[in-house]
Amino acid sequence: MGEVSADGITLELLRDAREVVRNSPLGVIRTPMIPWCQTTLPLSLSCNIHIKLENMQRTGSFKIRGVANQFARRQTGGHFVTMSAGNYGKSFAYASKHYGTKGKVVMPETAPASRSILIQSFGVEVERVPTSGLMKAVNRCVQEENMTFLHSYDDLDLIAGHASLGMEVLEVMPEPDVVVVCCGGGGLLAGVAAAIKLSGCTKTRIYGVEPEGACTMYNSFIEKKPVGMDTSSVASGLAPPFAGSLPYELCQRYVEEIVLVSDEQIKAAVSTLYRSGLVVEPSGSAAFAAIINNKLPDLEGKNVVCVLSGGNIGKDELANFPD
């Protein structure tokens, strides 16, 4: 999608995608957004946190939003390949089964084996490779098996689908002061930021949050171009090998700053959320980790929206986190 520029993302395009997502046969959910005070755990914070519960979304994460828009705009009966650490792959497999398309997910070897098994249960093939070899494996499938590549974060239709989350935020809180979103390849952050800014919220500050060991967008901001790195993080969903080109361009335009959190801070956030009654995976907890560890400036008295982007974590994985 490198040939598409940020100028191609208009409010009209995002509103059209929102209707596609809302009416998708995949059953995308308009997830709740609630004030933190409605959870069971008090927090001594000086801002008013509202949490957007994408951990309650169909297939367990926000990814189904972008997938719904992608599949709606592709021919049925295709043969698609993608790369994913799990959540996009799960939504991709769910959609493939619904639409009756053939599919293959190329996964990093570091992704939990349970996610491979789950994706295969939808009838989609899985190939596990080293993170650095993801694109090589995808390109082989395209060239040798004539598959069509659906990108898991650097894709116009995908980003426009994810933007529906930002529009739902504004339906509950028309002018948030701050919105905090996790960032891997940047598709969700780009979509949410574009939706909020293009809707006229010029004063809203939008922050992206990455793990210290997978800070591709953070480094891209420094280098002023999309860059890659050897990524490693407990938040495997936020650790693709490179930042997306279109997400980078949109984030440069609409995002205030990218901040970093450590794996230990992410693990602690997972545990805090669990004690509050919320099951949220490491990747989905990064934005919350940034807020409770004071990574963001000037939050006192502000209305802050925190996106909890996914809840795909099993009991066996939760056992590895601190009480």
C-alpha positions in Angstrom: 0.0 0.0 0.0 3.0 2.3 -0.2 1.6 4.1 -3.2 -1.4 5.4 -1.1 -0.7 8.6 0.8 -2.3 10.1 3.9 -4.1 12.5 1.6 -6.2 9.6 0.4 -7.7 9.2 3.9 -10.7 11.5 4.1 -13.5 11.8 6.6 -15.9 10.7 3.8 -13.9 7.5 3.2 -13.8 6.7 7.0 -17.5 7.3 7.4 -18.1 4.9 4.5 -15.9 2.3 6.1 -17.7 2.8 9.4 -21.0 1.8 7.7 -19.3 -1.2 6.1 -18.0 -2.3 9.5 -21.2 -1.6 11.3 -23.2 -3.7 8.8 -20.6 -6.5 8.3 -21.9 -10.1 8.3 -18.9 -10.8 10.6 -20.9 -9.3 13.5 -18.5 -6.5 14.6 -19.5 -5.3 18.0 -19.9 -1.6 19.1 -17.8 -2.2 22.2 -18.5 -0.5 25.5 -16.5 2.5 26.7 -16.8 3.0 30.5 -15.2 5.2 33.1 -12.5 3.5 35.2 -14.6 4.1 38.4 -17.1 1.4 37.1 -14.4 -1.3 37.5 -13.8 -3.0 40.8 -10.3 -1.5 41.5 -9.7 2.0 42.6 -6.7 3.9 41.1 -5.1 7.0 42.5 -4.8 8.9 39.3 -5.3 12.6 38.7 -7.1 12.2 35.3 -10.5 10.8 34.3 -9.8 7.5 32.5 -12.4 6.0 30.2 -11.5 2.5 28.9 -12.6 1.3 25.4 -13.2 -2.4 25.8 -12.0 -4.0 22.5 -11.1 -7.1 24.6 -14.8 -7.8 24.3 -14.8 -7.5 20.5 -15.7 -10.3 18.1 -12.6 -12.7 17.9 -11.2 -11.0 21.0 -9.6 -7.9 19.5 -10.0 -4.8 17.4 -8.6 -6.5 14.4 -12.0 -7.7 13.1 -12.8 -4.1 12.3 -10.1 -3.8 9.6 -10.7 -7.3 8.4 -14.4 -6.6 7.9 -13.6 -3.7 5.6 -10.8 -5.6 3.8 -12.9 -8.6 3.0 -16.0 -6.6 2.0 -13.8 -4.9 -0.7 -12.2 -8.1 -2.1 -13.7 -10.7 -4.5 -15.1 -13.8 -2.8 -13.4 -17.1 -3.5 -9.9 -15.6 -3.4 -6.8 -17.3 -2.0 -5.2 -14.9 0.6 -2.0 -14.9 2.6 -1.1 -12.7 5.5 1.4 -12.4 8.4 0.3 -12.2 12.0 1.4 -13.0 15.5 -2.1 -14.1 16.3 -4.9 -11.5 16.6 -5.1 -10.4 13.0 -4.6 -14.0 12.0 -7.6 -15.0 14.1 -9.8 -12.4 12.6 -8.5 -13.2 9.1 -9.3 -16.9 9.7 -12.7 -16.1 11.0 -13.5 -14.0 8.0 -12.1 -16.7 5.6 -14.4 -19.3 7.0 -17.4 -17.0 6.8 -16.7 -16.0 3.2 -15.5 -19.4 2.0 -12.1 -18.2 0.9 -8.8 -20.1 1.2 -6.2 -18.6 3.5 -2.8 -18.9 5.0 -1.3 -17.1 7.9 2.5 -16.8 8.2 3.3 -16.5 11.9 6.5 -15.6 13.9 7.9 -18.6 15.7 7.7 -16.5 18.9 3.9 -16.5 18.8 2.1 -18.8 21.3 1.4 -22.2 19.8 -2.2 -22.0 21.1 -2.8 -19.2 18.5 -1.6 -21.3 15.7 -4.0 -24.1 16.7 -6.9 -21.7 17.0 -6.3 -20.2 13.5 -6.0 -23.7 12.0 -9.4 -24.6 13.6 -11.0 -22.2 11.2 -9.6 -24.2 8.2 -6.7 -21.8 7.5 -3.1 -23.0 7.0 -0.4 -21.7 9.3 3.4 -21.5 8.6 5.7 -20.5 11.4 9.0 -18.8 10.5 11.5 -16.5 12.3 10.3 -12.9 12.6 12.9 -11.7 10.2 11.6 -14.1 7.5 7.9 -13.1 7.6 7.9 -11.1 4.4 10.1 -13.6 2.6 7.6 -16.3 3.3 4.7 -14.1 2.2 6.4 -13.2 -1.0 7.0 -16.9 -1.8 3.3 -17.6 -1.3 2.4 -14.7 -3.7 4.9 -15.7 -6.4 4.8 -19.5 -6.2 1.2 -20.1 -5.2 -0.5 -17.1 -6.7 -1.9 -15.9 -3.4 -3.1 -12.4 -2.8 -1.4 -10.6 0.1 -3.6 -9.0 2.7 -1.5 -6.8 4.9 -2.1 -6.9 8.6 -1.4 -3.2 9.3 -0.2 -1.3 6.2 -3.4 -1.3 4.1 -5.8 1.5 3.3 -9.0 -0.6 3.8 -7.7 -2.1 7.0 -6.8 1.3 8.5 -10.2 2.8 7.4 -11.9 -0.2 9.2 -10.0 0.4 12.4 -11.0 4.1 12.2 -14.5 3.0 13.2 -13.2 2.5 16.8 -12.2 6.2 16.9 -15.6 7.2 15.7 -17.3 5.2 18.4 -15.1 6.9 21.0 -16.4 10.3 19.8 -20.0 9.1 20.0 -19.5 8.6 23.8 -17.0 11.5 24.4 -17.3 14.1 21.6 -14.1 16.0 22.5 -11.6 13.9 24.5 -8.6 15.7 25.8 -6.2 12.7 25.4 -6.5 9.3 23.5 -4.0 6.6 24.2 -3.6 3.7 21.7 -1.1 0.8 21.5 1.1 0.7 18.4 2.7 -2.3 16.6 2.8 -1.7 12.8 0.6 1.3 13.4 -2.7 0.4 11.7 -4.9 0.9 14.7 -3.2 4.1 15.9 -3.3 5.6 12.4 -7.0 4.8 11.9 -8.1 6.1 15.3 -6.0 9.2 15.1 -7.2 10.0 11.6 -10.9 9.5 12.6 -10.6 11.8 15.6 -8.6 14.6 14.0 -10.6 14.6 10.7 -13.8 14.7 12.8 -12.7 18.2 14.0 -11.0 17.4 17.4 -8.0 19.5 16.7 -7.1 20.0 20.4 -7.2 16.2 21.3 -3.8 14.8 22.0 -3.3 11.3 20.6 -0.4 9.1 21.9 0.9 5.8 20.6 2.5 3.3 23.0 5.1 0.7 22.0 7.2 -1.8 23.9 10.8 -0.8 24.5 12.0 -3.9 22.7 9.7 -3.3 19.6 9.8 0.4 19.0 9.6 0.6 15.3 7.3 3.5 15.1 9.2 5.4 17.8 12.4 4.9 15.8 10.6 5.8 12.6 9.6 9.2 14.1 13.3 9.8 14.9 14.6 8.7 11.5 11.7 10.5 9.7 10.9 7.4 7.6 9.4 3.9 8.3 12.1 1.7 9.7 12.5 -1.9 10.9 14.3 -3.7 13.7 14.8 -7.1 15.4 11.8 -6.9 17.8 11.3 -8.8 21.0 8.5 -8.2 23.6 6.1 -10.0 25.8 3.5 -8.1 23.8 4.0 -10.2 20.6 1.2 -8.4 18.8 3.1 -5.1 19.1 6.3 -6.6 17.7 6.2 -6.7 13.9 9.6 -6.3 12.2 8.9 -2.9 10.7 6.5 0.1 10.9 3.9 0.4 8.1 4.5 3.1 5.5 0.9 4.5 5.4 0.5 4.2 9.2 3.8 6.1 9.6 2.6 8.9 7.4 -0.8 9.2 9.2 0.9 9.0 12.6 3.3 11.7 11.6 0.4 13.9 10.7 -2.1 13.2 13.6 -0.2 11.6 16.5 1.4 13.8 19.2 4.1 11.4 20.3 5.1 7.7 20.6 6.0 6.7 24.1 7.7 3.5 25.3 6.9 1.0 28.1 8.9 -1.9 29.4 7.8 -5.5 29.4 7.7 -5.4 33.2 5.3 -2.5 33.0 3.2 -4.3 30.5 3.1 -7.4 32.7 2.1 -5.4 35.7 -0.7 -3.7 33.7 -2.1 -7.0 32.7 -2.2 -8.0 36.4 -3.8 -4.7 37.4 -6.5 -5.0 34.8 -7.2 -8.6 35.8 -7.6 -7.6 39.4 -10.1 -5.0 38.2 -12.2 -7.7 36.5 -10.8 -7.3 32.9 -9.0 -10.0 30.9 -6.6 -8.1 28.6 -3.6 -9.5 26.8 -0.1 -7.8 27.0 -0.5 -6.0 23.7 -3.9 -4.8 24.7 -2.5 -3.5 28.0 0.3 -1.3 26.7 -1.7 2.0 26.6 -2.9 1.4 30.1 0.7 0.7 31.2 1.7 4.1 29.8 -1.0 6.0 31.7 -0.4 4.3 35.2 3.4 4.7 34.8 3.2 8.4 34.1 4.6 8.2 30.6 2.3 11.0 29.3 2.5 14.7 30.1 -0.2 17.0 31.5 -3.0 14.5 32.3 -4.2 16.1 35.6 -8.0 16.7 35.4 -8.1 15.6 31.8 -10.6 13.2 30.1 -8.4 10.4 28.9 -9.5 7.5 26.7 -7.5 4.4 26.9 -8.0 1.7 24.3 -7.7 -1.9 25.7 -7.2 -3.4 22.3 -7.5 -7.2 22.9 -8.1 -10.0 25.3 -6.7 -13.1 23.7 -4.8 -14.6 26.6 -5.2 -18.0 28.0 -5.2 -19.2 31.6 -1.8 -20.8 31.1 -0.3 -17.5 30.0 -2.0 -15.5 32.8 -0.2 -17.7 35.3 3.1 -16.1 34.2 2.1 -12.6 35.3 2.6 -11.1 38.8 -0.2 -11.1 41.3 
